[in-house]
Amino acid sequence: MSFFHALFSKYKCLIYTAFGHEKYLQIVHKLRAAGVQFRTRTYSQQGNQFGSPVFGLFPRNDFTQYDIYVKKDDEHKAQMAIHAK
């Protein structure tokens, strides 16, 4: 989290780090169903499994990192939502 976000954001508690869009959507669905507000910071690596930025020639793995932050007051509620079956 950048210095600016760490200082001024109410969403300071890193609750989950998801890798790949599919896992991110699973977690977001659980948080929304529980009524937990969150913010996401995304880190993306472009390219395919061989490390070159050629798109369409080879299957590409999704290595996008999603850091999901919640308010400190919502930390327990978010953990319960994420780990509920």
Contact map, one row per residue, 1 for C-alpha under 8 A:
1110110000000000000000000000000000000000100000000000000000000000000000000000000000000
1111110000000000000000000000000000000000000000000000000000000000000000000000000000000
1111111000000000000000000000000000000000000000000000000000000000000000000000000000000
0111111110000000000000000000000000000000000000000000000000000000000000000000000000000
1111111110000000000000000000000000000000000000000000000000000000000000000000000000000
1111111110010000000000000000000000000000000000000000000000000000000000000000000000000
0011111110000000000000000000000000000000000000000000000000000000000000000000000000000
0001111111000000000000000000000000000000000000000000000000000000000000000000000000000
0001111111110000000000000000000000000000000000000000000000000000000000000000000000000
0000000111110000000000000000000000000000000000000000000000000000000001110000000000000
0000000011111000000000000000000000000110000000000000000000000000000011110000000000000
0000010011111100000000000000000000000000000000000000000000000000000011110000000000000
0000000000111110000000000000000000000000000000000000000000000000000011110010000000000
0000000000011111100000000000000000000000000000000000000000000000001111000000000000000
0000000000001111100000000000000000000000000000000000000000000000001111000010011000000
0000000000000111110000000000000000000000000000000000000000000000001110000000000000000
0000000000000111111000000000000000000000000000000000000000000000111100000000000000000
0000000000000001111110110000000000000000000000000000000000000000111100000000000000000
0000000000000000111110110000000000000000000000000000000000000111110000000000000000000
0000000000000000011111110000000000000000000000000000000000000111110000000000000000000
0000000000000000011111111000000000000000000000000000000000000101000000000000000000000
0000000000000000000111111100000000000000000000000000000000000000000000000000000000000
0000000000000000011111111110000000000000000000000000000000000000000000000000000000000
0000000000000000011111111111000000000000000000000000000000000000010000000000000000000
0000000000000000000011111111100000000000000000000000000000000000000000000000000000000
0000000000000000000001111111110000000000000000000000000000000000000000000000000000000
0000000000000000000000111111111000000000000000000000000000000000000000000000000001000
0000000000000000000000011111111100000000000000000000000000000000000000000000000000000
0000000000000000000000001111111110000000000000000000000000000000000000000000000000000
0000000000000000000000000111111111000000000000000000000000000000000000000000000011000
0000000000000000000000000011111111111100000000000000000000000000000000000000010011000
0000000000000000000000000001111111111000000000000000000000000000000000000000000000000
0000000000000000000000000000111111110000000000000000000000000000000000000000000000000
0000000000000000000000000000011111110000000000000000000000000000000000000000110010000
0000000000000000000000000000001111111000000000000000000000000000000000000000000000000
0000000000000000000000000000001111111100000000000000000000000000000001000100110000000
0000000000000000000000000000001100111110000000000000000000000000000001100000000000000
0000000000100000000000000000001000011111000000000000000000000000000111100000000000000
0000000000100000000000000000000000001111100000000000000000000000000111000000000000000
0000000000000000000000000000000000000111110000000000000000000000011110000000000000000
1000000000000000000000000000000000000011111000000000000000000000011100000000000000000
0000000000000000000000000000000000000001111100000000000000000001111000000000000000000
0000000000000000000000000000000000000000111110000000000000000001110000000000000000000
0000000000000000000000000000000000000000011111000000000000000011100000000000000000000
0000000000000000000000000000000000000000001111100000000000000011000000000000000000000
0000000000000000000000000000000000000000000111110000100000000000000000000000000000000
0000000000000000000000000000000000000000000011111111111000010000000000000000000000000
0000000000000000000000000000000000000000000001111111111001111000000000000000000000000
0000000000000000000000000000000000000000000000111111000001111000000000000000000000000
0000000000000000000000000000000000000000000000111111000000000000000000000000000000000
0000000000000000000000000000000000000000000000111111100000000000000000000000000000000
0000000000000000000000000000000000000000000000111111110000000000000000000000000000000
0000000000000000000000000000000000000000000001110011111000000000000000000000000000000
0000000000000000000000000000000000000000000000110001111111000000000000000000000000000
0000000000000000000000000000000000000000000000110000111111010000000000000000000000000
0000000000000000000000000000000000000000000000000000011111100000000000000000000000000
0000000000000000000000000000000000000000000000000000011111100000000000000000000000000
0000000000000000000000000000000000000000000000011000011111110000000000000000000000000
0000000000000000000000000000000000000000000000011000000111111000000000000000000000000
0000000000000000000000000000000000000000000000111000001001111100000000000000000000000
0000000000000000000000000000000000000000000000011000000000111110000000000000000000000
0000000000000000001110000000000000000000000000000000000000011111000000000000000000000
0000000000000000001100000000000000000000000110000000000000001111100000000000000000000
0000000000000000001110000000000000000000011110000000000000000111110000000000000000000
0000000000000000111100000000000000000000011100000000000000000011111000000000000000000
0000000000000000111100010000000000000001111000000000000000000001111100000000000000000
0000000000000111110000000000000000000001110000000000000000000000111110000000000000000
0000000000000111110000000000000000000111100000000000000000000000011111000000000000000
0000000000111111000000000000000000000111000000000000000000000000001111100000000000000
0000000001111110000000000000000000011110000000000000000000000000000111110110010000000
0000000001111000000000000000000000001100000000000000000000000000000011111110000000000
0000000001111000000000000000000000000000000000000000000000000000000001111110000000000
0000000000000000000000000000000000000000000000000000000000000000000000111111000000000
0000000000000000000000000000000000010000000000000000000000000000000001111111110000000
0000000000001010000000000000000000000000000000000000000000000000000001111111111000000
0000000000000000000000000000000000000000000000000000000000000000000000001111111100000
0000000000000000000000000000000001010000000000000000000000000000000000000111111110000
0000000000000010000000000000001001010000000000000000000000000000000001000111111111000
0000000000000010000000000000000000000000000000000000000000000000000000000011111111100
0000000000000000000000000000000000000000000000000000000000000000000000000001111111110
0000000000000000000000000000011001000000000000000000000000000000000000000000111111110
0000000000000000000000000010011000000000000000000000000000000000000000000000011111110
0000000000000000000000000000000000000000000000000000000000000000000000000000001111111
0000000000000000000000000000000000000000000000000000000000000000000000000000000111111
0000000000000000000000000000000000000000000000000000000000000000000000000000000000111
